[in-house]
Amino acid sequence: MTATVAPPPESVRRNAVRGKKGRGGIAPPWFFAVPALLVYALVMLYPSIVGAGSAFTDWSGVGEQRSFVGLANFKQLIHDDQALGALRNTLFLTVAIVVVQNGLGLLLALGVHTTIKSRMLLRVIFFAPVVVSPVMVSFLWKYVYNPAPDAGLNAALGAVGLGSLRQDWLGNPSLAIWSVAFTVIWQCAGYSMVIFLAGLEGVPPELHESAMVDGAGTVARFRHITWPLLAPAVTINVMLSTVGGLTLFTQIIAMTNGGPGYATDTLSTVLYKQAFVFGKFGYSTAVALVLAVFVAAVSFIQIGYLRSRETAA
Amino acid sequence: MRMAYRPRTFVLELVMVAVAVAFLFPVYALVTLAFKDPGQIANAPLSPPNPPSVDSFGTAWQSASLGSALLNSTLITVSSVLALIVLGSLAAYFLARRASRLSYSLYILFLVGIILPFQLGMIPLYQLVNDLGLLGTYQGMILFYTGIQLPFTVFLYTGFIRSLPADYTHAALIDGASHLQAFRHVIFPLLRPITGTVLILNAVHIWNDFFTPLLYLGGSGRETVPVRIFAFVNEYTSDYGLVAAGLVLAALPILVVFLVLQRYVIRGFSSGLKG
């Protein structure tokens, strides 16, 4: 490439002198990255480091007064029924959302990735909730879950003769967590769907055609052709919904505020309440650190898996 | 899978339409609610409004101060997305084009931000924003969104720039352009597809975000739409018709934008994560 460059202008010479050449081009100067780095460091890196540090203190959040308490916050955490319940709820919600949202998303994608006439309209309908604020979706479902027998879902059940199935959807402690999970699933299934659709569009039709010539049925073709080729879409979807599930907050605050009792508290709602309701910032950041470790662990495993698949392919 | 329209396809079509109808039930319930007066809500909760009344919409618009909330949301979203596009693309261009150990470490440092949950730094950041005198200001929110969304933005841009040939800049620099000129006139226009994705994903996220604006803007008079709606619904909780009208009005702007740009939005969401 250097052979085609006849008289090097000033900027090229400057770079050449310093010997900084990018991948086949002339490297841009450092100041390109500095503003982004400054903002990122100020908003994310610095507060996260301070946060991780204060997990080992008794900081109240007011003033600078704080003393090192070692692992006391974490010891308190493993004896704190509310925090442990929140951890259980978080994991439960995450598993429920990952499985059902992606299962549903895959079925929807397979359904609209066909020759049906309504396929474009259906994509728009199923995807639309994704762009709406989770606060509004939560309030919408809060009405649907209205405990009154003549409102929302209960009214609909009554109208189709299933009145006996009426429930206090958000007030029943064992049901509330499912109701919250379903709200998230309703909003996000369309997101999974479009990622699966992108995967399905990458499956060469010739593979299906030749398999059909060989007499493979729908199920066999899905198992041996579609499913293996969907692996990257599966990974992306599982990763997105796992992180979304682990950090679930808005829907809980808007629908149940963690109740009834602590039945729908998550790590995010507990750390929020500890910080802003009880003023225990040190303890709150300990909960946040536990959450961060979960999220980081899941992301690492999934990114590693995604990379190994990509290199294998 | 592109096959002819067969009887089986017709059955599938019916099933999918039925699923969509069930899927839309909550939306139907909400929209009809918004058009009913209290008497109709009590007597016929699920039937279509008869006659439809639009009184709730005016009241909801006023009580939730949706007009100023829309302005606040627009200002914060547009400024943040612009900052993200400028800072993100510049940094990514540097990271993608300079092959040194330091720039690679810097890239990894940005990637860490993608998996770092913001809850970890939430409280120290709140203090910092308070100390800087930025609580309750637009600038505070714009700074927050720019910082929090930069890792993802840098990740998207870097992946895209790496797939571009480097010759273009080369040529521009040889013609005597400065690095910034070369970036602005040669590179940045080539980034259009990924800039579209960056714009869509960040704009939707920032427009809909709830928790941080609640924390930073609550009571300032500069609340965004989700924060106003949260306060509004909690205040009028038992007035179903009014709450429904407020929710419909608040969700409408982004739904309209989505319907107009649906193809780009769906493509942005489905391609964004593959870089």
Interface residues (C-beta under 8 A of the other chain):
Chain A: M1 V5 P8 P9 S11 V12 K20 K21 G22 R23 G24 G25 I26 A27 P28 P29 W30 F32 A33 P35 A36 L37 V39 Y40 L42 V43 M44 L45 Y46 P47 S48 I49 V50 G51 A52 S54 G61 L108 G111 V112 H113 T114 T115 I116 K117 S118 L122 R123 V124 I125 F126 F127 A128 V130 V131 V132 S133 P134 V135 M136 F139 L140 W141 Y143 V144 D150 A151 G152 A155 A156 A159 W186 Y191 V194 I195 L197 A198 L200 V203 P205 H208 P232 I236 L240 V243 L246 T247 F249 T250 I253 A254 S268 L271 Y272 A275 F276 F281 S284 T285 A288 L289 L291 A292 V295 A296 S299 F300
Chain B: M1 R2 M3 A4 Y5 T9 L12 E13 V15 M16 V17 V19 A20 F23 L24 F25 P26 V27 A29 L30 L33 P45 L46 L87 G88 L90 A91 Y93 F94 L95 A96 R97 R98 A99 S100 S103 L106 L109 F110 G113 I114 I115 L116 P117 F118 Q119 L120 G121 M122 I123 P124 L125 Q127 L128 L143 F144 T146 G147 I148 L150 P151 V154 R162 P165 A166 D167 T169 H170 L173 I174 G176 S178 H179 F183 V204 W207 N208 D209 F210 F211 L215 V225 P226 I229 F230 V233 Y240 V243 A244 L247 A250 A251 I254 L255 V257 F258 L259 Q262 V265 I266 F269 S270 S271 L273 K274
